[in-house]
Amino acid sequence: MGTDLEEEVLIQLLDKIVKETGIHKNQVNSHFKDNVETVTRILDGMRYTFLFNFAGKPVEISLQEGGKRKDFLTGEEQKQIVFIEKNGFKVLEEVLV
């Protein structure tokens, strides 16, 4: 016999594990579109978030509120909603305080 936690309970459990282990949470809200992959790396006081759109159509991604982020490739400041072209990608850069 197996069990499956309700989504809200699973989120609470994972939040507790993240806090206790010091893992940095992904800056992308959990409500983002299917077929969008995110990878986050931290180096020398900077957070780099890589967003890859494999959806085959343009998508808008909602980021968690936080510090100032800019597009690493263009230098443009990014808002909380990020638009990614069909089969496109973004690299966001954020200074950690």
C-alpha positions in Angstrom: 0.0 0.0 0.0 1.3 3.5 -0.8 0.4 7.0 0.1 0.6 10.4 -1.6 0.6 13.6 0.3 -1.9 16.4 -0.5 -0.1 19.1 -2.5 -0.4 21.7 0.3 1.1 19.3 2.9 3.9 18.4 0.5 4.7 22.0 -0.1 4.9 22.7 3.7 7.1 19.7 4.1 9.5 20.7 1.4 9.6 24.3 2.6 10.6 23.0 6.1 13.4 20.9 4.5 14.6 23.8 2.5 14.8 26.1 5.5 16.5 23.6 7.7 19.1 22.6 5.1 19.9 26.1 3.9 19.0 25.2 0.3 18.1 28.3 -1.8 14.6 28.1 -3.2 14.1 28.5 -7.0 13.1 32.1 -7.8 10.4 30.9 -10.2 6.9 30.5 -8.7 5.6 27.0 -8.7 2.7 28.0 -11.0 4.9 28.3 -14.1 4.0 26.7 -17.4 4.8 23.1 -18.3 7.8 22.6 -20.5 9.8 25.5 -18.9 12.9 24.3 -17.2 14.7 26.4 -14.6 18.2 26.1 -13.2 19.8 28.4 -10.6 23.4 28.8 -9.8 25.0 31.0 -7.1 28.6 32.3 -7.6 30.5 35.1 -5.9 27.5 36.7 -4.4 25.4 36.5 -7.5 22.4 34.4 -8.4 22.0 33.3 -12.0 18.6 31.9 -13.0 18.5 30.1 -16.4 15.0 29.8 -17.9 14.5 27.5 -20.9 11.2 27.5 -22.8 10.6 24.1 -24.4 6.8 24.7 -24.7 6.9 25.4 -28.5 5.0 28.7 -27.8 5.8 32.0 -26.0 5.3 31.9 -22.3 5.2 34.3 -19.4 6.9 33.3 -16.2 6.1 34.7 -12.8 9.1 35.2 -10.5 9.1 35.5 -6.8 9.4 39.0 -5.4 13.0 39.7 -4.6 15.9 42.0 -5.5 16.6 43.6 -8.8 17.2 41.2 -11.6 18.5 41.9 -15.0 18.8 40.0 -18.2 22.4 38.8 -18.2 22.6 38.9 -22.0 20.9 42.3 -22.7 21.5 44.1 -19.4 17.7 45.0 -19.2 16.1 45.1 -15.8 13.5 42.4 -15.4 10.1 42.7 -13.7 8.3 40.0 -11.8 6.8 38.7 -15.1 9.3 37.5 -17.6 8.3 36.8 -21.3 10.2 34.1 -23.1 9.9 33.5 -26.8 9.0 30.2 -28.4 11.9 27.8 -27.8 13.8 30.7 -26.2 15.7 31.2 -23.0 16.7 33.9 -20.5 19.6 34.2 -18.1 18.7 36.4 -15.1 21.3 37.9 -12.8 20.6 39.1 -9.3 22.9 40.4 -6.6 22.5 38.6 -3.3 22.5 40.7 -0.2 
